[in-house]
Amino acid sequence: MVAARAGRVAGFDLRHLARVAKLAGAPRADAAGLVVRVAVGDVVAKGQPVISVHAQSPGQLDYARSWLALNPQVLTMEDA
């Protein structure tokens, strides 16, 4: 997931993050999970990577990425 706009990271919806990880295959698949690349308070540029999704199968990866794209409220941004 990349930042849809420039701004300051205001927060994350942890339930939604957990959902994405589960759709990717976590915790059963050792390779599945998320890497959150920014912290609350960080200033980010539009298009900057903020969350990376990992999965063992291409299907799980596509499913998790699709769900994440439809649920952008995972990341809350504010003006910097």
ABEGO torsion letter per residue (X at the ends): XBBABBEBBAEBBAAAAAAAAAAAGOAABAABEBBBABBBGBBBBBGBBABBBBBABAAAAAAAAAAAAABAAABBBBBX
